[in-house]
C-alpha cells in the first residue's frame, strides 16, 4: 500500500478555523458551509440534507459494499430560558455538560438581529460581598446566569436590547496549542475529529488514491443531542466508522497521545469483525492505539443503528482529557486518528457478502471456530449409582 502524505499543517489550520465558527446544536449552518467549501476545494462531490448534514463521496473501484466515516460538526452550547428581573439571563444547556465548565466562560448570545457578548457566572460571585457563600453555593444550571455586556438592570432592559427567550449561546473555545504538542480547547469534541477526517480525505485526493469501495465521509449536526447519523445514510452502506472523542480518565485505558479503538459504549458492543479489522490495521502500520470501553458514552453509531440501519459499526477516537469541559488532546492522537482513518478507507471491506442486505449463509462471517467452542466440564455422577434403591412402601392399613 502506498505511503500516506498526511498534511498535519492542514489538520491544525482546519481545526483552528472550525473552532472559530460557533456551532452549538441548532446553529450549524455556518460550519456546514465551511465544511462543504473544504470538500469543494478538494474536488470531492457531496450532498447536503435539508438541515445541513453532509454526505460526501470518495469513489472506489467498486460501488458496494460502501462504507461511511462520520464525524459531527455540532458542539455543546446553551440557550436563554429566562430574562431575569435582575437584568441577567437564565440559561439551559444544549447537550449534556456540567455547569462547572460554564462558570466564568466568556460567550456570545445570538439574538434575532445581533450578537451580544457576556459571561456565565454563578449566582453569587464576589467573595467581598458573599464571603464563604461563594464556595458553598450549589453547582447546577439553575445556579448560573449570564451577565450580558449591555446596560441591563431588569428584564425590560434585556428586552429593549433585543434579547429573547430561545436565543442561542456559544461559549468561547479558547484554544491553545503548546510547543509540547498538547492542544487544549472547548469543542475538540468533535472538531478535532472533523479536521482529522478532512485531512484523511486530502491525503487520498493528493495521492490520487482509489479506495476498494465507495467511501462516504459524513458530517452530522445533531450528535450532541442524540440523533446524529440517523439521517444521511443510504442502503448501499454496509460499514460505518464513527470518529469522536475518546475518554482519558482514571479507570479508562485511553491515552492522550494515541487513537482509541472502542470495543463497547453504553449502547452495547461494536461490530466484532470491523473492530478487529481496525486493530489489525493499527498493528500492521504501527499506529499508536489503545482499546477501551466507555460506560457513559454514545456516538453517531448508536443513532444510525437505532434508526433501523443494518450496518456494521465501530468507533475510534482521539485520546482526550476532561471531555465536555476544557478538553485536552495531543498532536500524536490526532495524527494516529488521521492515519488509522486513511488506512481504513483504503482497506478492503470486512465481508464481500455485505454487498447485499440479505443473503444466504454462504460467505457469512465467523467469530469462533466450532472446535474452539468445547467447554471443559466435570461430568455429573448418575444418582442411581450412589443413592441406591428406595425401600418399598407398605401401604397395608394397620
FILUM-663945 format. One record per residue (C-alpha): residue in three letters; x, y negated, z negated. Coordinates in steps of 0.05 Angstrom, whole numbers, padded with zeros to 5 digits. Each point is the difference from the previous one (the first is absolute). Example, Ala and Ser with C-alpha at 12.3 -4.5 7.8 and 13.67 -1.06 7.14 Angstrom:
BEGIN
@vodo: ala, X: 00246, Y: 00090, Z: -00156
@vodo: ser, X: 00027, Y: -00069, Z: 00013
***
This chain:
BEGIN
@vodo: unk, X: 00000, Y: 00000, Z: 00000
@vodo: unk, X: 00027, Y: -00070, Z: 00017
@vodo: unk, X: 00030, Y: -00045, Z: -00053
@vodo: unk, X: -00048, Y: -00052, Z: -00028
@vodo: unk, X: 00013, Y: -00074, Z: 00008
@vodo: unk, X: -00038, Y: -00027, Z: -00060
@vodo: unk, X: 00002, Y: -00076, Z: -00003
@vodo: unk, X: 00002, Y: -00016, Z: -00074
@vodo: unk, X: 00006, Y: -00074, Z: 00013
@vodo: unk, X: -00067, Y: 00005, Z: 00037
@vodo: unk, X: -00030, Y: 00039, Z: -00058
@vodo: unk, X: 00021, Y: -00052, Z: -00051
@vodo: unk, X: -00022, Y: -00059, Z: 00043
@vodo: unk, X: -00067, Y: 00033, Z: 00013
@vodo: unk, X: -00010, Y: 00015, Z: -00074
@vodo: unk, X: 00012, Y: -00073, Z: -00018
@vodo: unk, X: -00047, Y: -00024, Z: 00055
@vodo: unk, X: -00054, Y: 00048, Z: -00024
@vodo: unk, X: 00008, Y: -00024, Z: -00071
@vodo: unk, X: -00009, Y: -00071, Z: 00023
@vodo: unk, X: -00070, Y: 00016, Z: 00026
@vodo: unk, X: -00053, Y: 00004, Z: -00054
@vodo: unk, X: -00042, Y: 00063, Z: 00011
@vodo: unk, X: -00042, Y: 00022, Z: -00059
@vodo: unk, X: -00054, Y: 00050, Z: 00020
@vodo: unk, X: -00053, Y: -00039, Z: 00039
@vodo: unk, X: 00048, Y: -00055, Z: 00023
@vodo: unk, X: 00042, Y: 00040, Z: 00050
@vodo: unk, X: -00012, Y: -00033, Z: 00068
@vodo: unk, X: 00067, Y: -00037, Z: -00001
@vodo: unk, X: 00042, Y: 00060, Z: -00018
@vodo: unk, X: -00037, Y: 00042, Z: 00052
@vodo: unk, X: 00016, Y: -00052, Z: 00053
@vodo: unk, X: 00073, Y: -00001, Z: -00021
@vodo: unk, X: 00005, Y: 00076, Z: 00004
@vodo: unk, X: -00033, Y: 00001, Z: 00068
@vodo: unk, X: 00050, Y: -00051, Z: 00025
@vodo: unk, X: 00058, Y: 00044, Z: -00024
@vodo: unk, X: -00029, Y: 00058, Z: 00039
@vodo: unk, X: -00009, Y: -00044, Z: 00062
@vodo: unk, X: 00073, Y: -00022, Z: -00005
@vodo: unk, X: 00021, Y: 00073, Z: 00001
@vodo: unk, X: -00048, Y: 00014, Z: 00059
@vodo: unk, X: -00039, Y: 00050, Z: -00042
@vodo: unk, X: -00074, Y: 00003, Z: 00019
@vodo: unk, X: -00051, Y: -00004, Z: -00055
@vodo: unk, X: -00074, Y: -00008, Z: -00016
@vodo: unk, X: -00034, Y: -00036, Z: -00058
@vodo: unk, X: -00063, Y: 00018, Z: -00037
@vodo: unk, X: -00054, Y: -00051, Z: -00012
@vodo: unk, X: 00029, Y: -00019, Z: -00067
@vodo: unk, X: 00073, Y: 00001, Z: 00021
@vodo: unk, X: 00030, Y: 00069, Z: -00013
@vodo: unk, X: 00051, Y: 00016, Z: 00055
@vodo: unk, X: 00011, Y: 00065, Z: 00038
@vodo: unk, X: 00062, Y: -00002, Z: 00044
@vodo: unk, X: 00025, Y: 00055, Z: 00047
@vodo: unk, X: 00070, Y: 00027, Z: 00013
@vodo: unk, X: -00011, Y: 00046, Z: 00060
@vodo: unk, X: 00029, Y: 00070, Z: -00007
@vodo: unk, X: 00017, Y: 00054, Z: 00049
@vodo: unk, X: -00069, Y: 00030, Z: -00016
@vodo: unk, X: -00062, Y: -00035, Z: -00025
@vodo: unk, X: -00020, Y: 00053, Z: -00052
@vodo: unk, X: 00004, Y: 00019, Z: -00056
@vodo: unk, X: 00009, Y: -00074, Z: -00015
@vodo: unk, X: 00025, Y: -00028, Z: -00065
@vodo: unk, X: -00012, Y: -00064, Z: -00038
@vodo: unk, X: 00048, Y: -00038, Z: -00046
@vodo: unk, X: -00035, Y: -00050, Z: -00044
@vodo: unk, X: 00019, Y: -00059, Z: -00044
@vodo: unk, X: -00047, Y: -00052, Z: -00029
@vodo: unk, X: 00003, Y: -00075, Z: 00012
@vodo: unk, X: -00046, Y: -00019, Z: -00058
@vodo: unk, X: 00024, Y: -00018, Z: -00069
@vodo: unk, X: -00027, Y: -00012, Z: -00069
@vodo: unk, X: -00029, Y: -00068, Z: -00017
@vodo: unk, X: -00057, Y: -00033, Z: -00037
@vodo: unk, X: -00066, Y: -00036, Z: 00011
@vodo: unk, X: -00035, Y: -00058, Z: -00035
@vodo: unk, X: -00059, Y: 00025, Z: -00042
@vodo: unk, X: -00016, Y: -00062, Z: -00040
@vodo: unk, X: 00009, Y: -00076, Z: 00000
@vodo: unk, X: 00011, Y: -00008, Z: -00075
@vodo: unk, X: -00024, Y: -00059, Z: -00043
@vodo: unk, X: 00072, Y: -00016, Z: -00018
@vodo: unk, X: 00019, Y: -00014, Z: 00073
@vodo: unk, X: 00035, Y: 00066, Z: 00010
@vodo: unk, X: -00017, Y: 00062, Z: 00041
@vodo: unk, X: -00021, Y: 00068, Z: -00025
@vodo: unk, X: 00026, Y: 00055, Z: 00046
@vodo: unk, X: -00006, Y: 00074, Z: 00015
@vodo: unk, X: 00054, Y: 00044, Z: 00031
@vodo: unk, X: -00002, Y: 00025, Z: 00072
@vodo: unk, X: 00027, Y: 00070, Z: -00005
@vodo: unk, X: 00023, Y: 00033, Z: -00064
@vodo: unk, X: 00055, Y: -00037, Z: -00037
@vodo: unk, X: 00014, Y: -00026, Z: -00070
@vodo: unk, X: -00013, Y: -00072, Z: -00020
@vodo: unk, X: 00067, Y: 00003, Z: -00036
@vodo: unk, X: 00034, Y: -00008, Z: 00068
@vodo: unk, X: -00047, Y: -00057, Z: 00018
@vodo: unk, X: 00015, Y: -00043, Z: -00061
@vodo: unk, X: 00048, Y: -00056, Z: 00018
@vodo: unk, X: -00006, Y: 00013, Z: 00074
@vodo: unk, X: -00004, Y: -00057, Z: 00049
@vodo: unk, X: -00054, Y: 00009, Z: 00052
@vodo: unk, X: -00042, Y: -00029, Z: 00056
@vodo: unk, X: -00076, Y: -00004, Z: -00001
@vodo: unk, X: -00030, Y: 00003, Z: 00070
@vodo: unk, X: -00063, Y: -00042, Z: 00001
@vodo: unk, X: -00046, Y: -00005, Z: 00059
@vodo: unk, X: 00036, Y: -00063, Z: 00025
@vodo: unk, X: 00069, Y: -00004, Z: -00031
@vodo: unk, X: 00051, Y: 00032, Z: -00045
@vodo: unk, X: 00009, Y: -00018, Z: -00073
@vodo: unk, X: 00062, Y: 00018, Z: -00041
@vodo: unk, X: -00004, Y: 00023, Z: -00072
@vodo: unk, X: 00027, Y: 00044, Z: -00056
@vodo: unk, X: -00030, Y: 00060, Z: -00034
@vodo: unk, X: 00003, Y: -00008, Z: -00076
@vodo: unk, X: -00025, Y: 00035, Z: -00063
@vodo: unk, X: -00056, Y: -00036, Z: -00036
@vodo: unk, X: 00048, Y: -00023, Z: -00054
@vodo: unk, X: 00065, Y: -00024, Z: 00030
@vodo: unk, X: 00037, Y: -00049, Z: -00046
@vodo: unk, X: 00035, Y: 00025, Z: -00062
@vodo: unk, X: 00001, Y: -00072, Z: -00024
@vodo: unk, X: -00076, Y: 00001, Z: -00001
@vodo: unk, X: -00018, Y: 00072, Z: -00017
@vodo: unk, X: 00061, Y: 00026, Z: -00037
@vodo: unk, X: 00003, Y: 00076, Z: -00005
@vodo: unk, X: -00068, Y: 00007, Z: 00033
@vodo: unk, X: 00033, Y: -00003, Z: 00068
@vodo: unk, X: 00034, Y: 00066, Z: -00016
@vodo: unk, X: -00060, Y: 00035, Z: -00031
@vodo: unk, X: -00054, Y: -00018, Z: 00051
@vodo: unk, X: -00025, Y: 00058, Z: 00043
@vodo: unk, X: 00026, Y: 00013, Z: 00070
@vodo: unk, X: -00053, Y: 00011, Z: 00052
@vodo: unk, X: -00031, Y: -00034, Z: 00060
@vodo: unk, X: -00052, Y: -00029, Z: -00047
@vodo: unk, X: 00056, Y: -00034, Z: -00038
@vodo: unk, X: 00034, Y: -00037, Z: 00057
@vodo: unk, X: -00021, Y: -00060, Z: 00041
@vodo: unk, X: 00027, Y: -00042, Z: 00057
@vodo: unk, X: 00023, Y: -00071, Z: -00012
@vodo: unk, X: -00007, Y: -00035, Z: 00068
@vodo: unk, X: 00045, Y: -00057, Z: 00020
@vodo: unk, X: -00057, Y: -00049, Z: 00012
@vodo: unk, X: -00032, Y: -00047, Z: -00051
@vodo: unk, X: -00053, Y: 00045, Z: -00032
@vodo: unk, X: -00028, Y: -00007, Z: -00070
@vodo: unk, X: -00066, Y: 00037, Z: 00012
@vodo: unk, X: -00037, Y: 00044, Z: 00049
@vodo: unk, X: -00026, Y: -00059, Z: 00039
@vodo: unk, X: 00070, Y: -00026, Z: 00013
@vodo: unk, X: 00018, Y: 00069, Z: 00028
@vodo: unk, X: -00061, Y: -00001, Z: 00045
@vodo: unk, X: 00017, Y: -00070, Z: 00026
@vodo: unk, X: 00070, Y: 00026, Z: 00015
@vodo: unk, X: -00031, Y: 00052, Z: 00046
@vodo: unk, X: 00011, Y: 00061, Z: -00045
@vodo: unk, X: -00054, Y: 00053, Z: 00000
@vodo: unk, X: -00015, Y: 00069, Z: -00028
@vodo: unk, X: 00027, Y: 00051, Z: 00049
@vodo: unk, X: 00062, Y: -00039, Z: 00021
@vodo: unk, X: 00059, Y: 00046, Z: 00013
@vodo: unk, X: 00064, Y: -00006, Z: -00041
@vodo: unk, X: 00070, Y: 00022, Z: 00022
@vodo: unk, X: 00057, Y: 00001, Z: -00050
@vodo: unk, X: 00069, Y: -00023, Z: 00022
@vodo: unk, X: 00044, Y: 00060, Z: 00017
@vodo: unk, X: 00066, Y: -00031, Z: -00025
@vodo: unk, X: 00047, Y: 00046, Z: 00037
@vodo: unk, X: 00073, Y: 00006, Z: -00016
@vodo: unk, X: 00051, Y: 00042, Z: 00038
@vodo: unk, X: 00063, Y: 00011, Z: -00042
@vodo: unk, X: 00070, Y: 00014, Z: 00026
@vodo: unk, X: -00004, Y: 00066, Z: -00037
@vodo: unk, X: -00054, Y: 00022, Z: 00049
@vodo: unk, X: -00058, Y: -00006, Z: -00049
@vodo: unk, X: -00063, Y: -00033, Z: 00026
@vodo: unk, X: -00051, Y: -00028, Z: -00049
@vodo: unk, X: -00068, Y: -00030, Z: 00018
@vodo: unk, X: -00074, Y: 00006, Z: -00008
@vodo: unk, X: -00033, Y: 00039, Z: 00056
@vodo: unk, X: 00057, Y: 00045, Z: 00021
@vodo: unk, X: -00060, Y: 00047, Z: -00002
@vodo: unk, X: -00009, Y: 00007, Z: 00057
@vodo: unk, X: 00036, Y: -00053, Z: 00041
@vodo: unk, X: 00067, Y: 00035, Z: -00010
@vodo: unk, X: -00030, Y: 00062, Z: 00032
@vodo: unk, X: -00031, Y: -00041, Z: 00056
@vodo: unk, X: 00069, Y: -00029, Z: 00015
@vodo: unk, X: 00030, Y: 00070, Z: -00001
@vodo: unk, X: -00053, Y: 00026, Z: 00048
@vodo: unk, X: 00010, Y: -00058, Z: 00048
@vodo: unk, X: 00075, Y: 00012, Z: -00004
@vodo: unk, X: -00010, Y: 00074, Z: 00018
@vodo: unk, X: -00043, Y: -00022, Z: 00060
@vodo: unk, X: 00055, Y: -00048, Z: 00021
@vodo: unk, X: 00052, Y: 00056, Z: -00003
@vodo: unk, X: -00042, Y: 00043, Z: 00046
@vodo: unk, X: -00011, Y: -00056, Z: 00049
@vodo: unk, X: 00072, Y: -00026, Z: -00001
@vodo: unk, X: 00027, Y: 00070, Z: 00011
@vodo: unk, X: -00052, Y: 00018, Z: 00054
@vodo: unk, X: -00016, Y: 00061, Z: -00042
@vodo: unk, X: -00062, Y: 00042, Z: 00017
@vodo: unk, X: -00035, Y: 00038, Z: -00056
@vodo: unk, X: -00023, Y: 00071, Z: 00014
@vodo: unk, X: -00073, Y: -00021, Z: -00009
@vodo: unk, X: -00038, Y: -00065, Z: -00004
@vodo: unk, X: 00013, Y: -00039, Z: -00064
@vodo: unk, X: -00049, Y: -00052, Z: -00025
@vodo: unk, X: 00028, Y: -00051, Z: -00049
@vodo: unk, X: -00059, Y: -00024, Z: -00042
@vodo: unk, X: -00004, Y: -00063, Z: -00041
@vodo: unk, X: -00059, Y: -00001, Z: -00047
@vodo: unk, X: -00031, Y: -00058, Z: -00038
@vodo: unk, X: -00040, Y: 00028, Z: -00059
@vodo: unk, X: 00046, Y: 00052, Z: -00033
@vodo: unk, X: 00002, Y: -00037, Z: -00066
@vodo: unk, X: -00075, Y: 00008, Z: -00009
@vodo: unk, X: -00002, Y: 00073, Z: 00022
@vodo: unk, X: -00027, Y: 00002, Z: 00071
@vodo: unk, X: 00065, Y: -00010, Z: 00039
@vodo: unk, X: 00008, Y: 00051, Z: 00056
@vodo: unk, X: -00073, Y: 00021, Z: 00000
@vodo: unk, X: -00005, Y: -00035, Z: 00067
@vodo: unk, X: 00046, Y: -00006, Z: 00061
@vodo: unk, X: 00014, Y: 00075, Z: 00007
@vodo: unk, X: -00024, Y: 00042, Z: 00058
@vodo: unk, X: -00010, Y: 00074, Z: 00013
@vodo: unk, X: 00067, Y: 00013, Z: 00033
@vodo: unk, X: 00038, Y: -00016, Z: -00064
@vodo: unk, X: 00022, Y: 00063, Z: -00036
@vodo: unk, X: 00052, Y: -00027, Z: -00048
@vodo: unk, X: 00001, Y: -00064, Z: -00040
@vodo: unk, X: 00059, Y: -00027, Z: -00039
@vodo: unk, X: -00013, Y: -00056, Z: -00050
@vodo: unk, X: 00057, Y: -00048, Z: -00017
@vodo: unk, X: -00009, Y: -00034, Z: -00067
@vodo: unk, X: 00033, Y: -00018, Z: -00066
@vodo: unk, X: 00030, Y: 00057, Z: -00042
@vodo: unk, X: -00001, Y: -00006, Z: -00075
@vodo: unk, X: 00066, Y: -00003, Z: -00038
@vodo: unk, X: -00017, Y: 00005, Z: -00074
@vodo: unk, X: 00013, Y: 00044, Z: -00060
@vodo: unk, X: -00028, Y: 00070, Z: 00013
@vodo: unk, X: 00006, Y: -00009, Z: 00076
@vodo: unk, X: 00053, Y: 00029, Z: 00047
@vodo: unk, X: 00002, Y: -00060, Z: 00047
@vodo: unk, X: 00064, Y: -00041, Z: 00008
@vodo: unk, X: 00003, Y: -00073, Z: 00023
@vodo: unk, X: 00055, Y: 00016, Z: 00050
@vodo: unk, X: -00034, Y: 00058, Z: 00035
@vodo: unk, X: -00062, Y: 00019, Z: 00039
@vodo: unk, X: -00051, Y: 00041, Z: -00039
@vodo: unk, X: -00039, Y: 00058, Z: 00030
@vodo: unk, X: -00063, Y: 00005, Z: -00041
@vodo: unk, X: -00025, Y: 00071, Z: -00012
@vodo: unk, X: -00066, Y: -00020, Z: -00032
@vodo: unk, X: -00038, Y: -00061, Z: -00023
@vodo: unk, X: -00066, Y: -00007, Z: -00038
@vodo: unk, X: -00038, Y: 00022, Z: 00063
@vodo: unk, X: 00036, Y: 00067, Z: 00000
@vodo: unk, X: 00059, Y: 00034, Z: 00035
@vodo: unk, X: 00023, Y: -00025, Z: 00067
@vodo: unk, X: 00005, Y: 00047, Z: 00059
@vodo: unk, X: 00048, Y: 00057, Z: -00016
@vodo: unk, X: 00030, Y: 00005, Z: 00070
@vodo: unk, X: 00006, Y: -00074, Z: 00016
@vodo: unk, X: 00031, Y: -00015, Z: -00068
@vodo: unk, X: 00052, Y: 00054, Z: 00007
@vodo: unk, X: 00014, Y: -00022, Z: 00071
@vodo: unk, X: 00018, Y: -00069, Z: -00027
@vodo: unk, X: 00044, Y: 00031, Z: -00054
@vodo: unk, X: 00035, Y: 00041, Z: 00054
@vodo: unk, X: 00012, Y: -00062, Z: 00043
@vodo: unk, X: 00028, Y: -00039, Z: -00060
@vodo: unk, X: 00048, Y: 00058, Z: -00016
@vodo: unk, X: 00022, Y: 00009, Z: 00072
@vodo: unk, X: 00018, Y: -00073, Z: 00010
@vodo: unk, X: 00027, Y: -00013, Z: -00070
@vodo: unk, X: -00054, Y: -00051, Z: -00017
@vodo: unk, X: 00000, Y: -00017, Z: -00074
@vodo: unk, X: -00067, Y: 00026, Z: -00026
@vodo: unk, X: -00038, Y: 00023, Z: -00061
@vodo: unk, X: -00062, Y: 00042, Z: -00011
@vodo: unk, X: -00053, Y: -00027, Z: -00047
@vodo: unk, X: -00071, Y: 00007, Z: -00025
@vodo: unk, X: -00043, Y: -00062, Z: -00014
@vodo: unk, X: -00057, Y: 00009, Z: -00049
@vodo: unk, X: -00032, Y: -00069, Z: 00004
@vodo: unk, X: 00007, Y: -00015, Z: 00073
@vodo: unk, X: -00036, Y: 00005, Z: 00066
@vodo: unk, X: 00017, Y: -00023, Z: 00071
@vodo: unk, X: -00027, Y: -00007, Z: 00071
@vodo: unk, X: 00005, Y: 00076, Z: 00006
@vodo: unk, X: -00055, Y: 00011, Z: -00051
@vodo: unk, X: -00046, Y: -00051, Z: 00035
@vodo: unk, X: 00011, Y: 00036, Z: 00067
@vodo: unk, X: -00017, Y: 00069, Z: -00027
@vodo: unk, X: -00059, Y: -00025, Z: -00041
@vodo: unk, X: -00028, Y: -00032, Z: 00063
@vodo: unk, X: -00006, Y: 00070, Z: 00030
@vodo: unk, X: 00064, Y: 00004, Z: 00041
@vodo: unk, X: 00028, Y: 00071, Z: 00004
@vodo: unk, X: 00073, Y: -00019, Z: 00004
@vodo: unk, X: 00065, Y: 00019, Z: -00034
@vodo: unk, X: 00022, Y: -00056, Z: -00046
@vodo: unk, X: 00065, Y: -00018, Z: -00035
@vodo: unk, X: 00027, Y: -00059, Z: -00039
@vodo: unk, X: 00070, Y: -00029, Z: -00002
@vodo: unk, X: 00021, Y: -00064, Z: -00034
@vodo: unk, X: 00055, Y: -00047, Z: -00019
@vodo: unk, X: 00021, Y: 00008, Z: -00073
@vodo: unk, X: -00021, Y: -00061, Z: -00040
@vodo: unk, X: -00004, Y: -00022, Z: -00072
@vodo: unk, X: -00060, Y: -00037, Z: -00031
@vodo: unk, X: -00052, Y: 00017, Z: 00053
@vodo: unk, X: -00056, Y: -00051, Z: 00005
@vodo: unk, X: 00042, Y: -00049, Z: -00039
@vodo: unk, X: 00066, Y: -00033, Z: 00017
@vodo: unk, X: 00022, Y: 00059, Z: 00041
@vodo: unk, X: 00073, Y: 00017, Z: 00012
@vodo: unk, X: 00030, Y: 00046, Z: 00052
@vodo: unk, X: 00068, Y: 00007, Z: 00034
@vodo: unk, X: 00026, Y: -00006, Z: 00070
@vodo: unk, X: 00018, Y: 00074, Z: -00004
@vodo: unk, X: -00072, Y: 00020, Z: -00010
@vodo: unk, X: -00024, Y: -00041, Z: 00059
@vodo: unk, X: 00054, Y: 00028, Z: 00045
@vodo: unk, X: -00017, Y: 00071, Z: -00022
@vodo: unk, X: -00074, Y: -00012, Z: 00012
@vodo: unk, X: 00012, Y: -00028, Z: 00070
@vodo: unk, X: 00048, Y: 00057, Z: 00018
@vodo: unk, X: -00048, Y: 00054, Z: -00024
@vodo: unk, X: -00058, Y: -00033, Z: 00036
@vodo: unk, X: 00039, Y: -00004, Z: 00066
@vodo: unk, X: 00025, Y: 00071, Z: -00005
@vodo: unk, X: -00070, Y: 00025, Z: -00014
@vodo: unk, X: -00032, Y: -00035, Z: 00059
@vodo: unk, X: 00054, Y: 00030, Z: 00045
@vodo: unk, X: -00011, Y: 00070, Z: -00027
@vodo: unk, X: -00047, Y: 00054, Z: 00026
@vodo: unk, X: -00069, Y: 00009, Z: -00029
@vodo: unk, X: -00011, Y: 00047, Z: -00058
@vodo: unk, X: -00041, Y: 00049, Z: 00041
@vodo: unk, X: -00017, Y: 00003, Z: 00074
@vodo: unk, X: -00067, Y: 00029, Z: -00020
@vodo: unk, X: -00018, Y: -00068, Z: -00028
@vodo: unk, X: -00014, Y: -00024, Z: 00070
@vodo: unk, X: -00071, Y: 00024, Z: -00012
@vodo: unk, X: -00044, Y: -00017, Z: -00060
@vodo: unk, X: -00028, Y: 00070, Z: -00001
@vodo: unk, X: 00036, Y: 00063, Z: 00026
@vodo: unk, X: 00010, Y: 00074, Z: -00014
@vodo: unk, X: 00049, Y: 00030, Z: -00050
@vodo: unk, X: 00054, Y: 00002, Z: 00055
@vodo: unk, X: 00056, Y: -00047, Z: -00018
@vodo: unk, X: -00029, Y: -00017, Z: -00069
@vodo: unk, X: 00052, Y: -00021, Z: -00050
@vodo: unk, X: 00027, Y: 00044, Z: -00056
@vodo: unk, X: 00021, Y: -00022, Z: -00069
@vodo: unk, X: 00015, Y: 00065, Z: -00037
@vodo: unk, X: 00018, Y: 00065, Z: 00036
@vodo: unk, X: -00042, Y: 00061, Z: -00021
@vodo: unk, X: 00062, Y: 00037, Z: -00025
@vodo: unk, X: 00014, Y: -00058, Z: -00048
@vodo: unk, X: -00070, Y: 00002, Z: -00031
@vodo: unk, X: 00009, Y: 00062, Z: -00044
@vodo: unk, X: -00004, Y: -00020, Z: -00072
@vodo: unk, X: 00034, Y: 00040, Z: -00055
@vodo: unk, X: -00050, Y: 00029, Z: -00048
@vodo: unk, X: -00002, Y: 00053, Z: -00055
@vodo: unk, X: -00050, Y: 00056, Z: 00016
@vodo: unk, X: -00054, Y: 00010, Z: -00053
@vodo: unk, X: -00006, Y: 00070, Z: -00030
@vodo: unk, X: -00063, Y: 00040, Z: 00012
@vodo: unk, X: -00044, Y: -00007, Z: -00062
@vodo: unk, X: -00018, Y: 00074, Z: 00001
@vodo: unk, X: 00073, Y: 00019, Z: -00008
@vodo: unk, X: 00005, Y: -00033, Z: -00068
@vodo: unk, X: -00070, Y: -00008, Z: -00028
@vodo: unk, X: -00022, Y: 00073, Z: 00005
@vodo: unk, X: -00072, Y: 00024, Z: 00006
@vodo: unk, X: -00055, Y: -00030, Z: -00042
@vodo: unk, X: -00030, Y: 00052, Z: -00048
@vodo: unk, X: -00069, Y: 00026, Z: 00019
@vodo: unk, X: -00056, Y: -00033, Z: -00037
@vodo: unk, X: -00050, Y: 00043, Z: -00038
@vodo: unk, X: -00068, Y: -00029, Z: 00014
@vodo: unk, X: -00039, Y: 00054, Z: -00039
@vodo: unk, X: -00046, Y: -00034, Z: -00050
@vodo: unk, X: 00014, Y: 00012, Z: -00074
***
